[in-house]
Amino acid sequence: MLRTLMLKLRESLVSVLPVTAIVLLLNLTPLVDFSAGESLVFLVCSLVLILGMGLFNLGADIAMTPMGEQVGSGLSKSRSVGLLLAVCFVMGVFITVAEPDLSVLAAQVRDLIDGSLLVVIVGLGVGLFLLLAVLRVVCRVGLSTLLMFFYMVLFMLASLVVINGNGFFLPLAFDSGGVTTGPITVPFIMALGVGVAATLGGRNAGENSFGLVALCSVGPVLAVLALGIAAKGELSYALPDYSLDAHLGAAFLPTLLGVMEEVALALGLVVIFFAVIQLVFLRLPKKKIIQIAVGIVYTYVGLVLFLTAVTVGFVPVGYRLGLELAQTSPQLMIAAGFVLGLVVVLAEPAVHVLNQQVEGITNGSVSRRSMLTALSVGVGISIGLSMLRIWLDFSILWYLIPGYALSLGLSFFVPKIYTAIAFDSGGVASGPLTSSFILPLAVGACVTLQGVDRVLEDAFGVVAMVAMTPLITIQLLGFRSVVTRHVRERIAMRRILDADDEQIINFL
């Protein structure tokens, strides 16, 4: 166990070090000027982040992933499709209601609609789409067909929101698709898909293992867009206190306790749900249960450390970075956003869970390195484009409509497994570090360039962009593999046709 933990810590160090180094190097230039306290806190929080990420990844390997696989395979083997779908719906609702990032979103719209009502509606959306995702595996329906249909419905609703004069709902709606697939739910849901597909997925079990996160990311967007159509009045937004003092000193203990409570609630619902399934259906051996229990402890401690470090150190630094880079040069802000995007996705905990699952299910044909490269490039482009949108002040639909049209179009030309992996990657890439470091970065840039009044329209939506661009880059990875294989086949055939008679051995 200790050797595995050290390996996970080394992976975490490699993942977190680039973004930490870039921020600290920027502080050595005239471009930004952090105080000594901010630099020290950021450095300490980076070290805590590495420890937390390592513990979380270890816990995901020995607890979250086995739990999801056992639930998926155990319920599938019962051959009761109704029971499987009912359990998935309830699980989707409960886990989403407990997701900490969703509570933050609800707090931003509390003057327009009751926060508890919003959380419940979004939870119902995720539960319904998790049910549909599992039903897709059972009925063996192509993922591309469902995605095409639901994204057409999604953009029809988006047009109605704009017609009703509630365009400020669009960034929030698309961001909600990213925040509801958090670090606790993603490993469990992804492993659930593996378990269901292994039993009911047929000969395309590998392909059907993916797609649950992709569809679960659509439900919240549809739910919030529906609210946007019905909403009346203006959406108020109060700029949070991004200063270091808001999370240190006397505020540190409330911050830590708040994180501990949120993680305990979210993880506790998953544990209770698994315990009920274990007692009624699974009946796993005691040794396996003890292993899962130890993994849950690792997961809890790791997530508390990770989220506390992000909240205390990365939120204020991200905001200050956005403020000062935008004051210096908008062009430099765009370039910095691209570079930070290249490395920040490496530090998202659920990304490593996804990459490990992809490499295992595809037997190495889709390597971890190629996945990380495609994700990094995609997220870098998305944040750079988001900074450009903040500078020029235009609607996010100018990105989302052609972006999703391209990604859905590519699904007809690449192997289906690449499409499923790509759409899952979008939800996974937009994790807690994106919402707690990149979003404050975008808010700071928007406050400088457009003012506080435009934060909802311009700064929000960066999470949606992070969730969209991997759909394109990973499918381009699949398109490249198709083209490469086709070229190799043509070269081999040409060599056969051009061969001399003397090179052909006659066995007669």
C-alpha positions in Angstrom: 0.0 0.0 0.0 2.8 2.4 0.9 4.6 1.8 -2.4 1.3 2.5 -4.3 0.8 5.7 -2.3 4.3 6.9 -3.2 3.6 6.2 -6.8 0.4 8.2 -6.7 2.2 11.1 -4.9 4.8 11.1 -7.6 2.1 11.3 -10.3 0.5 14.1 -8.3 3.8 16.0 -8.1 4.3 15.8 -11.8 0.7 17.0 -12.4 0.6 19.9 -10.0 4.2 21.2 -10.4 3.7 22.8 -13.9 0.8 25.1 -12.9 2.6 26.0 -9.6 5.8 26.8 -11.4 4.1 29.0 -14.0 2.3 31.0 -11.3 5.4 31.5 -9.3 7.5 32.4 -12.4 4.9 35.0 -13.4 5.3 36.5 -9.9 9.0 37.1 -10.7 8.1 39.2 -13.7 6.7 42.8 -13.7 3.4 41.4 -15.0 2.0 40.4 -11.6 2.9 41.3 -8.1 1.7 38.9 -5.4 2.5 39.7 -1.8 4.9 37.5 0.2 2.0 36.1 2.1 0.1 35.2 -1.0 3.1 33.5 -2.6 3.9 31.5 0.6 0.3 30.4 1.1 0.0 29.4 -2.6 3.2 27.3 -2.3 2.1 25.6 0.9 -1.3 24.9 -0.6 0.3 23.4 -3.7 2.1 20.9 -1.5 -1.1 20.1 0.3 -2.8 19.8 -3.1 -0.2 17.2 -4.1 -0.8 15.1 -1.0 -4.6 15.4 -1.3 -4.5 14.4 -4.9 -2.3 11.4 -4.3 -4.6 10.2 -1.5 -7.7 10.7 -3.6 -6.3 8.8 -6.5 -5.3 5.9 -4.3 -8.8 5.9 -2.7 -10.5 6.0 -6.1 -8.5 2.9 -7.1 -9.3 0.8 -4.1 -12.7 2.0 -3.2 -14.7 4.3 -5.6 -14.0 2.3 -8.8 -14.6 -1.2 -7.2 -17.8 0.1 -5.6 -19.2 1.4 -8.9 -18.2 -1.8 -10.8 -19.7 -4.0 -8.2 -23.0 -2.1 -8.1 -23.2 -2.1 -11.9 -22.4 -5.7 -12.4 -24.4 -6.9 -9.4 -27.6 -5.2 -10.3 -27.2 -6.2 -14.0 -26.8 -9.8 -13.1 -30.1 -9.7 -11.2 -31.7 -9.3 -14.7 -34.2 -6.9 -13.3 -33.9 -3.9 -15.6 -36.6 -2.0 -13.7 -34.6 -2.3 -10.5 -31.4 -1.3 -12.2 -33.0 1.8 -13.7 -34.7 2.8 -10.5 -31.5 2.5 -8.5 -29.5 4.5 -11.0 -32.2 7.3 -11.0 -32.2 7.6 -7.2 -28.4 7.4 -7.1 -28.1 10.2 -9.7 -30.4 12.5 -7.8 -28.9 11.9 -4.3 -25.2 12.3 -5.4 -26.0 15.4 -7.4 -27.9 17.1 -4.6 -24.8 16.5 -2.4 -22.3 17.8 -5.0 -20.5 20.9 -3.4 -20.0 22.7 -6.7 -23.7 22.7 -7.3 -24.4 24.5 -4.0 -22.0 27.3 -5.2 -24.0 27.6 -8.4 -27.3 27.7 -6.5 -26.0 30.5 -4.3 -25.4 32.7 -7.4 -29.1 32.5 -8.5 -30.8 32.6 -5.1 -32.3 36.0 -5.8 -34.0 34.6 -8.9 -35.1 31.2 -7.7 -34.9 29.3 -4.4 -31.5 27.6 -4.2 -32.9 24.3 -2.8 -35.4 24.1 -5.7 -32.6 24.6 -8.2 -30.5 21.9 -6.6 -33.4 19.4 -6.7 -34.3 20.2 -10.3 -30.8 19.8 -11.4 -30.5 16.6 -9.4 -33.6 15.2 -11.1 -32.1 16.1 -14.4 -28.9 14.1 -13.6 -30.9 11.2 -12.2 -33.1 11.0 -15.4 -30.1 11.2 -17.7 -28.2 8.6 -15.7 -31.3 6.3 -16.1 -31.3 7.0 -19.9 -27.5 6.4 -20.1 -27.9 2.9 -18.5 -31.0 2.2 -20.6 -28.9 3.0 -23.7 -26.4 0.3 -22.6 -29.3 -2.2 -22.0 -30.9 -1.5 -25.3 -27.6 -1.1 -27.1 -28.4 2.3 -28.7 -25.6 4.3 -30.2 -24.3 7.1 -28.1 -23.9 9.5 -31.1 -27.7 9.2 -31.9 -28.7 10.2 -28.4 -26.2 13.0 -28.2 -27.3 14.4 -31.5 -30.9 14.4 -30.4 -30.4 15.9 -27.0 -28.0 18.6 -28.1 -30.5 19.7 -30.8 -33.1 20.0 -28.0 -30.6 21.8 -25.9 -29.8 24.5 -28.5 -33.6 24.9 -29.2 -34.1 25.7 -25.6 -31.1 28.0 -25.6 -32.7 30.0 -28.5 -35.9 30.3 -26.5 -33.9 31.6 -23.5 -32.4 34.3 -25.7 -35.8 35.2 -27.2 -37.2 35.6 -23.7 -34.4 38.1 -22.9 -32.7 35.8 -20.4 -29.5 35.4 -22.2 -27.5 35.7 -19.0 -28.7 32.2 -18.2 -26.7 30.6 -21.0 -23.3 30.6 -19.4 -24.7 29.4 -16.1 -26.7 26.6 -17.8 -23.7 25.3 -19.7 -21.4 25.6 -16.7 -23.9 23.5 -14.6 -23.2 20.6 -16.9 -19.6 20.6 -15.7 -20.0 21.3 -12.0 -22.5 18.5 -11.4 -19.9 15.9 -12.5 -17.5 16.3 -9.6 -14.6 14.3 -8.2 -16.8 12.1 -6.0 -19.4 11.2 -8.6 -17.3 10.8 -11.7 -15.2 7.7 -10.5 -18.4 6.0 -9.2 -20.5 6.7 -12.3 -17.7 5.7 -14.7 -17.1 2.5 -12.9 -20.9 1.8 -12.8 -20.8 2.0 -16.6 -18.0 -0.5 -16.7 -20.0 -2.9 -14.5 -23.2 -2.6 -16.5 -21.5 -2.9 -19.8 -19.5 -5.9 -18.8 -22.8 -7.8 -18.1 -25.2 -6.2 -20.6 -23.1 -4.4 -23.1 -22.7 -7.3 -25.5 -19.8 -7.4 -27.9 -19.4 -3.6 -27.7 -18.9 -3.7 -24.0 -15.7 -1.6 -24.2 -17.5 1.2 -26.1 -20.6 1.0 -23.9 -18.5 1.4 -20.8 -18.2 5.1 -21.6 -21.0 7.6 -22.1 -22.6 7.8 -18.7 -20.8 11.0 -17.7 -21.5 12.5 -21.1 -25.2 12.1 -20.8 -25.3 13.1 -17.2 -23.7 16.4 -18.2 -26.6 17.2 -20.5 -29.3 16.9 -17.9 -28.3 19.9 -15.8 -27.9 22.1 -18.8 -31.5 21.3 -20.0 -32.8 21.8 -16.5 -31.3 25.3 -16.0 -32.3 26.3 -19.6 -35.8 25.3 -18.7 -35.6 27.6 -15.7 -34.3 30.4 -17.9 -37.3 30.1 -20.2 -39.7 30.4 -17.2 -37.7 33.0 -15.2 -38.8 36.6 -14.9 -36.7 39.6 -13.8 -33.0 40.3 -13.6 -30.4 37.9 -12.2 -28.4 39.6 -9.5 -24.7 38.8 -8.9 -22.6 39.8 -6.0 -18.9 39.5 -6.5 -17.5 37.1 -3.8 -14.6 38.1 -1.6 -11.6 36.6 -3.3 -9.0 38.1 -0.9 -6.6 35.9 1.0 -8.0 37.2 4.2 -11.4 35.7 3.4 -10.0 32.2 3.9 -7.1 32.6 6.3 -6.9 33.7 9.9 -10.2 33.4 11.7 -11.8 32.3 8.5 -9.6 29.3 7.9 -11.3 27.0 10.4 -14.9 27.7 9.0 -13.5 27.1 5.5 -11.9 23.7 6.6 -15.1 22.7 8.5 -17.3 23.6 5.5 -15.2 21.5 3.2 -15.2 18.6 5.6 -19.0 18.8 5.9 -19.5 19.0 2.1 -17.2 16.1 1.3 -18.7 14.0 4.2 -22.2 14.6 2.8 -21.4 13.8 -0.8 -19.2 10.8 0.0 -21.6 9.6 2.8 -24.5 9.3 0.4 -22.4 7.2 -1.9 -21.4 5.0 1.0 -24.9 4.6 2.3 -26.2 3.8 -1.2 -23.5 1.1 -1.6 -24.1 -0.3 1.9 -27.8 -0.9 1.0 -26.9 -2.6 -2.3 -24.3 -4.7 -0.5 -26.7 -5.9 2.1 -29.5 -6.7 -0.3 -27.8 -7.8 -3.5 -24.0 -8.0 -3.5 -22.9 -9.7 -0.3 -19.2 -9.2 -1.0 -16.7 -10.9 1.3 -15.5 -9.2 4.5 -12.0 -8.8 3.1 -13.3 -6.8 0.1 -15.5 -4.6 2.3 -12.5 -3.8 4.6 -10.4 -2.8 1.5 -13.2 -0.5 0.3 -13.6 1.0 3.7 -9.9 1.9 3.9 -10.2 3.3 0.4 -13.1 5.5 1.4 -11.0 7.0 4.2 -8.2 7.8 1.8 -10.7 9.3 -0.6 -12.2 11.5 2.2 -8.9 12.8 3.5 -7.6 13.4 0.1 -10.6 15.3 -1.1 -10.7 17.5 2.1 -7.0 18.4 1.6 -7.4 19.0 -2.1 -10.5 21.2 -1.8 -9.2 23.1 1.2 -5.9 23.8 -0.6 -7.8 25.0 -3.7 -10.1 27.2 -1.8 -7.5 28.8 0.5 -4.6 29.2 -2.0 -5.7 28.9 -5.5 -8.9 31.0 -5.5 -7.4 34.3 -4.4 -4.3 33.8 -6.6 -6.4 33.0 -9.6 -8.4 36.2 -9.1 -5.4 38.4 -8.6 -3.7 36.8 -11.7 -6.7 37.6 -13.8 -6.9 41.2 -12.6 -3.3 42.0 -13.1 -2.8 40.2 -16.4 -5.8 42.0 -17.9 -4.5 45.4 -16.7 -1.1 44.7 -18.3 -2.3 43.4 -21.7 -5.4 41.6 -22.9 -3.2 39.8 -25.5 -0.9 38.6 -22.7 -4.0 37.5 -20.7 -5.1 35.3 -23.6 -1.6 33.7 -24.0 -1.4 33.1 -20.2 -4.9 31.5 -20.2 -3.8 29.1 -23.0 -0.6 28.1 -21.1 -2.4 27.7 -17.8 -5.0 25.6 -19.5 -2.4 23.3 -20.9 -1.2 22.4 -17.4 -4.2 22.9 -15.1 -6.1 19.9 -16.4 -3.2 17.7 -15.3 -4.0 18.5 -11.7 -7.7 17.5 -12.0 -8.1 14.4 -9.8 -10.8 12.7 -11.9 -8.8 13.1 -15.1 -6.3 10.4 -13.9 -9.2 8.1 -13.0 -10.6 8.5 -16.6 -7.2 8.0 -18.2 -6.5 4.8 -16.2 -10.0 3.4 -17.2 -9.5 4.3 -20.9 -6.1 2.7 -21.0 -7.4 -0.5 -19.3 -10.5 -0.9 -21.4 -8.8 -0.2 -24.7 -5.9 -2.5 -23.8 -3.5 0.4 -24.3 -4.7 1.3 -27.8 -5.6 4.7 -26.4 -2.7 5.5 -24.2 -2.6 7.7 -21.1 -0.1 10.0 -22.7 -2.2 10.6 -25.9 -5.3 11.3 -23.7 -3.4 13.8 -21.5 -2.0 15.5 -24.6 -5.5 15.8 -26.2 -7.0 17.0 -23.0 -4.3 19.6 -22.3 -4.5 21.1 -25.8 -8.2 21.2 -25.6 -8.4 22.9 -22.3 -5.6 25.3 -23.2 -7.5 26.4 -26.3 -10.8 26.7 -24.4 -9.3 29.0 -21.7 -7.5 31.1 -24.3 -10.8 31.5 -26.3 -12.6 32.3 -23.1 -10.1 35.1 -22.3 -10.7 36.4 -25.9 -14.5 36.4 -25.3 -14.0 38.4 -22.1 -11.9 41.0 -24.0 -14.3 41.4 -27.0 -17.5 40.9 -25.0 -19.7 38.6 -27.2 -22.1 35.7 -26.6 -20.9 32.3 -25.7 -23.1 30.8 -28.3 -20.6 32.0 -31.0 -18.4 29.3 -29.5 -20.8 26.6 -28.4 -22.9 26.2 -31.5 -20.0 25.6 -34.0 -18.0 23.7 -31.4 -20.8 21.2 -30.7 -21.7 21.0 -34.4 -18.1 20.1 -35.1 -17.8 17.6 -32.3 -21.1 15.9 -33.2 -20.1 15.9 -36.9 -16.8 14.2 -36.1 -18.7 11.4 -34.4 -19.7 10.1 -37.8 -16.1 9.7 -38.9 -14.3 8.3 -35.9 -14.5 5.0 -34.1 -17.4 5.1 -31.7 -15.3 4.4 -28.7 -13.4 7.7 -29.3 -16.7 9.6 -29.3 -17.8 8.0 -26.0 -14.4 8.7 -24.4 -14.4 12.3 -25.7 -17.9 13.2 -24.4 -17.0 11.7 -21.0 -13.7 13.6 -21.0 -15.6 16.9 -21.3 -17.4 16.4 -17.9 -14.3 15.1 -16.2 -11.9 17.9 -17.4 -14.2 20.6 -15.8 -13.4 19.6 -12.2 -12.9 21.5 -8.9 -9.6 23.1 -9.9 -11.1 24.6 -13.0 -14.0 26.1 -11.1 -11.8 27.2 -8.2 -8.8 28.6 -10.1 -9.7 29.2 -13.7 -13.2 30.7 -13.0 -11.7 33.3 -10.5 -9.0 34.0 -13.2 -11.8 34.7 -15.7 -13.8 36.8 -13.1 -10.7 38.9 -12.3 -10.0 39.5 -16.0 -13.7 40.4 -16.6 -13.8 42.9 -13.7 -10.8 44.7 -15.1 -11.9 44.8 -18.8 -15.7 44.8 -18.6 -16.7 45.6 -15.0 -18.6 43.6 -12.4 -21.9 44.0 -14.3 -20.7 41.7 -17.1 -19.3 38.9 -15.0 -22.4 36.7 -15.4 -22.4 37.0 -19.2 -18.6 37.0 -19.9 -16.7 35.3 -17.1 -19.2 32.5 -16.5 -19.1 30.0 -19.3 -15.4 29.2 -19.0 -16.3 25.9 -17.4 -18.6 25.1 -20.3 -15.7 25.8 -22.7 -13.4 23.5 -20.8 -16.1 20.8 -21.1 -16.5 21.4 -24.8 -13.1 21.5 -26.4 -11.9 18.0 -25.3 -14.8 16.6 -27.4 -13.1 17.9 -30.5 -9.4 17.2 -29.6 -10.0 13.6 -28.5 -12.2 12.8 -31.5 -9.4 14.4 -33.7 -7.1 11.9 -32.0 -9.5 9.1 -33.2 -9.7 10.6 -36.7 -5.9 10.6 -36.9 -5.8 6.9 -36.0 -8.4 6.2 -38.7 -6.4 8.1 -41.3 -3.1 6.5 -40.2 -4.5 3.0 -40.5 -5.9 3.8 -43.9 -2.6 5.2 -45.2 -0.7 2.1 -43.9 -3.2 -0.2 -45.6 -2.7 1.7 -48.9 1.1 1.6 -48.6 1.0 -2.2 -47.9 -1.3 -2.8 -50.8 0.9 -0.7 -53.1 3.9 -2.7 -52.1 2.1 -6.0 -52.9 1.0 -4.7 -56.3 4.4 -3.3 -57.2 6.3 -6.4 -56.1 8.5 -8.1 -58.8 7.7 -11.6 -59.9 11.1 -12.7 -58.5 10.0 -11.6 -55.0 6.9 -13.8 -55.2 7.6 -17.4 -53.9 5.8 -20.1 -55.9 4.9 -23.0 -53.7 3.5 -25.1 -56.5 
